[in-house]
Every structure is written in structure tokens, then in C-alpha cells.
Amino acid sequence: MTQDAKIDLPRAVEEMRAEGERWREVFRVPDLSLGVYRLARGETDPQTPHAEDEIYYVLSGRAVLRVGSREHALAPGEVAFVPARAEHRFHDVAEDLTLLVLFAPAEGTRD
């Protein structure tokens, strides 16, 4: 994790692939955290609701995001918002999925 002004996302993603990581936080200040989340094609998304608002930006891949009872097909360049505490998960991961994830405030700072 870094608090530098510049974040090397391609390097972080490559390191995650090499190490088999699904999640890596790359930036944190009290009001915001930023990370990369990866799911392989066909993988089940194990996440549970978060206490913070979230924004997902699709770097690569395709999947469907279910938020509550609504579904959103997502592709590279698209953005989705998930409000705090909302049930959500990715499914139908058609291509390896890499997401930039922003939490506000920083993940884990709210009850």
C-alpha cells in the first residue's frame, strides 16, 4: 500500500497475478481507499456487504454485478456504484475480471 501521489496500477495487477491475490489495497487516506479486485473467469465472488460506499471501475474483463435485486452487465471502462451495506456480488464472470475499487471513507473505518 502506498500514500504516494502516483500509483502504478499495471505493476500492482501483474504482482497480484503472479502471487495469486484476489485483493490488494494500493492507496489509503482516512476518507478514501483504493484497491484492485480480481476474479477469474467462472469464479464465485465471495464478498459480503461493506460499511462504506464503493465505486467499481472495470479495468478488464466482463461480468454481471448484482446489487440487491438489480443486475448490471459490466465491461471495460464502465463504472458501478454500490451504497454502503448493500448486498452485492459479481457473477457470470465471462472473462477474467480486474476492477479498480474505491471505498469512501477508507475501507474498514466505519462500523
LUMFISE-522255 format. One record per atom (N, C-alpha, C): residue number from 0; x, y, z. Coordinates in Angstrom, 3 decimals. Each point is the difference from the previous one (the first is absolute). Layout:
// residues N
NODE pos        u        v        w
NODE NUM        X        Y        Z
...
//
This chain:
// residues 111
NODE pos        u        v        w
NODE   0    0.854   -1.178    0.000
NODE   0   -0.854    1.178    0.000
NODE   0    0.897    1.237    0.000
NODE   1   -0.473    1.025   -0.649
NODE   1    0.775    1.227   -0.103
NODE   1   -0.877    1.210    0.270
NODE   2    0.609    1.089    0.392
NODE   2   -0.701    1.272    0.091
NODE   2    0.637    0.988   -0.961
NODE   3    0.772   -0.498   -0.961
NODE   3    0.611    0.856   -1.003
NODE   3   -1.061    0.556   -0.935
NODE   4    0.344    1.091   -0.671
NODE   4   -0.923    0.613   -0.944
NODE   4   -0.170   -0.867   -1.247
NODE   5    1.001   -0.785   -0.348
NODE   5   -0.060   -0.838   -1.198
NODE   5   -0.090   -1.468    0.404
NODE   6   -0.936   -0.697   -0.628
NODE   6   -0.213   -1.419    0.281
NODE   6    0.196   -0.764   -1.306
NODE   7    0.866   -0.982    0.011
NODE   7    0.291   -0.807   -1.187
NODE   7   -0.961   -1.187   -0.044
NODE   8   -1.208    0.217   -0.543
NODE   8   -1.009   -1.065   -0.043
NODE   8    0.435   -1.192   -0.828
NODE   9    0.573    0.193   -1.202
NODE   9    0.415   -1.184   -0.761
NODE   9    0.969   -0.887    0.788
NODE  10    0.920    0.614    0.722
NODE  10    0.944   -0.781    0.800
NODE  10   -0.728   -0.743    1.119
NODE  11   -0.914    0.681    0.680
NODE  11   -0.758   -0.648    1.074
NODE  11   -0.779   -1.195   -0.530
NODE  12   -0.649    0.155   -1.156
NODE  12   -0.774   -1.097   -0.587
NODE  12    0.911   -1.165   -0.370
NODE  13    1.142    0.274   -0.590
NODE  13    0.949   -1.067   -0.361
NODE  13    0.493   -0.735    1.232
NODE  14    0.332    0.734    1.054
NODE  14    0.440   -0.630    1.246
NODE  14   -1.114   -0.860    0.585
NODE  15   -1.235    0.483   -0.050
NODE  15   -1.137   -0.765    0.513
NODE  15   -0.169   -1.299   -0.773
NODE  16    0.095    0.073   -1.318
NODE  16   -0.109   -1.215   -0.825
NODE  16    1.073   -1.000    0.380
NODE  17    1.228    0.481    0.119
NODE  17    1.128   -0.879    0.323
NODE  17   -0.162   -0.644    1.373
NODE  18   -0.592    0.728    0.936
NODE  18   -0.146   -0.494    1.370
NODE  18   -1.364   -0.630    0.256
NODE  19   -0.875   -0.013   -1.008
NODE  19   -1.320   -0.601    0.152
NODE  19   -0.916    0.753    0.948
NODE  20    0.202    1.308    0.127
NODE  20   -0.826    0.806    0.897
NODE  20   -1.307    0.406   -0.667
NODE  21   -1.053    0.046    0.790
NODE  21   -1.299    0.471   -0.487
NODE  21   -0.165    1.491    0.303
NODE  22    0.533    0.467    1.136
NODE  22   -0.185    1.387    0.438
NODE  22    1.329    0.587    0.444
NODE  23    0.218    1.265   -0.367
NODE  23    1.164    0.740    0.496
NODE  23   -0.370    1.468    0.120
NODE  24    0.190    0.545    1.195
NODE  24   -0.187    1.431    0.186
NODE  24    1.267    0.699   -0.477
NODE  25   -0.182    1.093   -0.766
NODE  25    1.160    0.708   -0.552
NODE  25    0.111    1.443    0.481
NODE  26   -1.027    0.479    0.680
NODE  26    0.011    1.382    0.491
NODE  26   -0.973    0.121    1.149
NODE  27    0.381    0.821    1.023
NODE  27   -0.903    0.211    1.136
NODE  27    0.281    1.344    0.647
NODE  28   -1.062    0.743    0.193
NODE  28   -0.050    1.173    0.875
NODE  28   -1.289   -0.171    0.795
NODE  29   -0.230    0.760    1.055
NODE  29   -1.189   -0.249    0.819
NODE  29   -1.334    0.021   -0.756
NODE  30   -0.142    0.860   -0.991
NODE  30   -1.291    0.133   -0.677
NODE  30   -0.150   -0.833   -1.265
NODE  31    1.048   -0.744   -0.389
NODE  31   -0.038   -0.731   -1.264
NODE  31    1.038   -1.105    0.001
NODE  32   -0.380   -1.158   -0.528
NODE  32    0.996   -1.029   -0.282
NODE  32   -0.255   -0.524   -1.402
NODE  33    1.058   -0.481   -0.604
NODE  33   -0.029   -0.440   -1.388
NODE  33    0.703   -1.337   -0.084
NODE  34   -0.604   -0.922   -0.736
NODE  34    0.617   -1.308   -0.152
NODE  34   -0.357   -0.622   -1.321
NODE  35    0.603   -1.155   -0.243
NODE  35   -0.257   -0.785   -1.202
NODE  35   -0.612   -1.320    0.453
NODE  36   -1.088   -0.391   -0.661
NODE  36   -0.700   -1.251    0.295
NODE  36   -0.032   -0.815   -1.281
NODE  37    0.357   -1.288    0.115
NODE  37    0.045   -0.871   -1.173
NODE  37   -0.838   -1.248    0.225
NODE  38   -0.725   -0.405   -1.040
NODE  38   -0.712   -1.270   -0.015
NODE  38    0.304   -0.693   -1.314
NODE  39    0.310   -1.276    0.068
NODE  39    0.269   -0.776   -1.214
NODE  39   -1.313   -0.371   -0.680
NODE  40    0.083   -0.236   -1.284
NODE  40   -1.169   -0.435   -0.773
NODE  40   -0.667   -1.181    0.714
NODE  41   -1.313    0.117    0.225
NODE  41   -0.765   -1.061    0.634
NODE  41    0.103   -0.054    1.516
NODE  42    0.852    0.817    0.603
NODE  42    0.188   -0.033    1.451
NODE  42   -1.219    0.561    0.726
NODE  43   -0.237   -0.500    1.201
NODE  43   -1.066    0.495    0.863
NODE  43    0.533    1.146    0.846
NODE  44   -0.729    1.075    0.058
NODE  44    0.380    1.182    0.773
NODE  44   -0.421   -0.212    1.456
NODE  45    0.956   -0.055    0.932
NODE  45   -0.340   -0.296    1.389
NODE  45   -0.302    1.223    0.871
NODE  46    0.010    1.196   -0.571
NODE  46   -0.089    1.183    0.860
NODE  46   -1.357    0.153    0.672
NODE  47    0.035    0.727    1.105
NODE  47   -1.188    0.318    0.786
NODE  47   -0.137    1.523    0.033
NODE  48   -1.140    0.522    0.448
NODE  48   -0.180    1.453    0.015
NODE  48    1.077    0.715    0.810
NODE  49    0.297    1.216   -0.422
NODE  49    0.986    0.841    0.667
NODE  49   -0.723    1.159    0.682
NODE  50    0.627    0.556    1.025
NODE  50   -0.592    1.126    0.726
NODE  50    0.198    1.322   -0.736
NODE  51    0.806   -0.014   -1.061
NODE  51    0.322    1.214   -0.743
NODE  51   -0.656   -0.024   -1.385
NODE  52   -0.215    1.193   -0.573
NODE  52   -0.413    0.089   -1.400
NODE  52    1.159   -0.498   -0.867
NODE  53   -0.348   -0.571   -1.159
NODE  53    1.014   -0.547   -0.904
NODE  53   -0.256    0.441   -1.430
NODE  54    1.059    0.194   -0.717
NODE  54   -0.077    0.200   -1.441
NODE  54    0.926   -1.030   -0.644
NODE  55   -0.529   -0.710   -1.000
NODE  55    0.783   -0.959   -0.781
NODE  55    0.231    0.589   -1.387
NODE  56    1.240   -0.031   -0.435
NODE  56    0.353    0.378   -1.372
NODE  56    0.608   -1.235   -0.648
NODE  57   -0.578   -0.450   -1.113
NODE  57    0.461   -1.222   -0.655
NODE  57    1.226    0.307   -0.853
NODE  58    1.134   -0.557    0.427
NODE  58    1.239    0.143   -0.766
NODE  58    0.022   -0.991   -1.163
NODE  59   -0.423   -1.251    0.272
NODE  59   -0.050   -1.022   -1.050
NODE  59   -0.977   -1.088    0.415
NODE  60   -0.497   -0.717   -0.997
NODE  60   -0.916   -1.111    0.243
NODE  60   -1.461    0.403   -0.092
NODE  61   -0.844   -1.003    0.172
NODE  61   -1.451    0.200   -0.071
NODE  61   -0.673   -0.876    1.047
NODE  62   -1.029    0.585    0.628
NODE  62   -0.767   -0.732    1.008
NODE  62   -1.306    0.739    0.228
NODE  63   -0.834   -0.594    0.835
NODE  63   -1.253    0.630    0.413
NODE  63    0.119    0.292    1.488
NODE  64   -0.362    1.216    0.386
NODE  64   -0.009    0.402    1.397
NODE  64   -1.449    0.030    0.466
NODE  65   -0.284   -0.763    1.044
NODE  65   -1.333    0.040    0.615
NODE  65    0.098    0.870    1.241
NODE  66   -0.842    1.021    0.064
NODE  66   -0.102    0.873    1.171
NODE  66   -1.445   -0.099    0.462
NODE  67   -0.211   -0.642    1.141
NODE  67   -1.368   -0.268    0.433
NODE  67   -0.658   -0.913   -1.016
NODE  68   -1.110    0.428   -0.593
NODE  68   -0.689   -0.806   -1.014
NODE  68    0.290    0.467   -1.430
NODE  69    0.834    1.031   -0.153
NODE  69    0.305    0.542   -1.338
NODE  69    1.301   -0.576   -0.527
NODE  70    0.052   -0.176   -1.312
NODE  70    1.191   -0.548   -0.640
NODE  70    0.526    0.980   -1.040
NODE  71    1.333    0.076   -0.075
NODE  71    0.661    0.930   -0.911
NODE  71    1.132   -0.733   -0.716
NODE  72   -0.119   -0.163   -1.311
NODE  72    1.094   -0.576   -0.781
NODE  72    1.090    1.057   -0.110
NODE  73    1.228   -0.395    0.295
NODE  73    1.115    0.946   -0.010
NODE  73    1.104   -0.462   -0.940
NODE  74    0.629    0.966   -0.644
NODE  74    1.087   -0.240   -0.952
NODE  74    1.084    1.051    0.245
NODE  75    1.164   -0.145   -0.624
NODE  75    1.089    0.959    0.213
NODE  75   -0.438    1.455   -0.223
NODE  76    0.443    0.855    0.926
NODE  76   -0.304    1.419   -0.078
NODE  76   -1.279    0.406    0.694
NODE  77   -0.783   -0.957    0.457
NODE  77   -1.264    0.327    0.659
NODE  77    0.186    0.112    1.507
NODE  78   -0.903    0.753    0.621
NODE  78    0.067    0.295    1.425
NODE  78   -1.321   -0.393    0.649
NODE  79    0.083   -0.546    1.212
NODE  79   -1.205   -0.339    0.759
NODE  79    0.162    0.483    1.434
NODE  80   -1.094    0.469    0.583
NODE  80   -0.022    0.459    1.383
NODE  80   -0.777   -0.992    0.840
NODE  81    0.524   -0.305    1.199
NODE  81   -0.687   -0.860    0.962
NODE  81   -0.064    0.756    1.322
NODE  82   -1.204    0.292    0.481
NODE  82   -0.103    0.722    1.272
NODE  82    0.444   -0.865    1.182
NODE  83    0.416    0.658    1.051
NODE  83    0.419   -0.689    1.219
NODE  83   -1.055   -1.008    0.442
NODE  84    0.480   -1.146    0.419
NODE  84   -0.799   -1.089    0.576
NODE  84   -0.913   -0.721   -0.988
NODE  85    0.053    0.336   -1.273
NODE  85   -0.851   -0.674   -1.001
NODE  85    0.549   -1.387   -0.314
NODE  86   -0.896   -0.973   -0.073
NODE  86    0.388   -1.339   -0.466
NODE  86    0.421    0.132   -1.454
NODE  87    1.160   -0.529   -0.327
NODE  87    0.465    0.064   -1.384
NODE  87    1.040   -1.074   -0.249
NODE  88    0.089   -0.396   -1.271
NODE  88    1.033   -0.952   -0.396
NODE  88    0.021   -0.098   -1.510
NODE  89    1.164   -0.377   -0.504
NODE  89    0.164   -0.224   -1.434
NODE  89   -0.327   -1.447   -0.313
NODE  90   -0.612   -0.214   -1.147
NODE  90   -0.262   -1.370   -0.459
NODE  90    0.105   -0.018   -1.522
NODE  91   -0.131   -1.171   -0.572
NODE  91    0.141   -0.166   -1.452
NODE  91    1.272    0.702   -0.492
NODE  92    1.108   -0.288    0.661
NODE  92    1.285    0.581   -0.385
NODE  92    0.428   -0.671   -1.304
NODE  93   -0.263    0.684   -1.116
NODE  93    0.222   -0.570   -1.331
NODE  93    1.457    0.092   -0.434
NODE  94    0.721    0.994    0.506
NODE  94    1.423    0.195   -0.278
NODE  94    0.654    0.394    1.313
NODE  95    1.264   -0.395    0.199
NODE  95    0.706    0.402    1.215
NODE  95   -0.276    1.480    0.268
NODE  96   -0.396    0.299    1.224
NODE  96   -0.473    1.328    0.368
NODE  96    1.018    0.695    0.900
NODE  97    0.371    1.221   -0.366
NODE  97    0.884    0.811    0.833
NODE  97   -0.687    1.341    0.206
NODE  98   -0.182    0.356    1.267
NODE  98   -0.750    1.192    0.372
NODE  98    0.842    0.924    0.859
NODE  99   -0.146    1.284   -0.235
NODE  99    0.518    1.013    0.903
NODE  99   -1.148    0.295    0.956
NODE 100    0.256   -0.058    1.307
NODE 100   -1.053    0.159    0.993
NODE 100    0.331    1.172    0.916
NODE 101   -0.936    0.926    0.113
NODE 101    0.158    1.150    0.890
NODE 101   -1.000   -0.131    1.138
NODE 102    0.477    0.146    1.223
NODE 102   -0.848    0.003    1.187
NODE 102    0.026    1.387    0.616
NODE 103   -1.169    0.490    0.403
NODE 103   -0.072    1.283    0.693
NODE 103   -0.966   -0.132    1.154
NODE 104    0.429    0.273    1.242
NODE 104    1.385    0.246    0.377
NODE 104    0.844   -1.249   -0.209
NODE 105    1.254    0.032    0.403
NODE 105    0.906   -1.133   -0.197
NODE 105   -0.622   -1.285    0.554
NODE 106    0.212   -1.103   -0.704
NODE 106   -0.561   -1.292    0.403
NODE 106    0.422   -0.340    1.425
NODE 107   -0.991   -0.457    0.763
NODE 107    0.271   -0.437    1.360
NODE 107   -0.021    1.109    1.031
NODE 108   -0.324    1.221   -0.392
NODE 108   -0.001    1.098    0.960
NODE 108   -1.377    0.266    0.602
NODE 109   -1.037   -0.591   -0.589
NODE 109   -1.366    0.129    0.536
NODE 109   -0.392   -1.311    0.663
NODE 110   -0.926    0.092    0.933
NODE 110   -0.531   -1.210    0.656
NODE 110   -1.026   -0.663   -0.852
//
